[in-house]
Amino acid sequence: MWLLVIVLLSNVPGFDKMIKLETYATSEECQIERNRIGYEMAAAYPNERDFVIACQLSTNEYKARLIRAAEGSKAPVLGAWQPVAYR
């Protein structure tokens, strides 16, 4: 499972540094939505440079892929982060 998140690069009182926006079954689905939201936010807030929209493999799924890889499985082990900053 992939998580679409916004990562705040500065401290904002009352908000976590990382906020989950949505979950997706595949990296491709998450990236499509990440691109759409990222471009819309860049257009709406052109002077704001204190956030990143990213797709992150859920912690449990990432650990499961690492275990499969260590056991000799041919399943790919993907990186946990695929950040894109729209600036």
Sequence and secondary structure as in RCSB ss.txt:
>XXXX:A:sequence
MWLLVIVLLSNVPGFDKMIKLETYATSEECQIERNRIGYEMAAAYPNERDFVIACQLSTNEYKARLIRAAEGSKA
PVLGAWQPVAYR
>XXXX:A:secstr
 EEEEEEESS  TTS SEEEEEEESSHHHHHHHHHHHHHHHHHH TT  SEEEEEEE HHHHHHHHHHHHTT  S
    SEEEE   
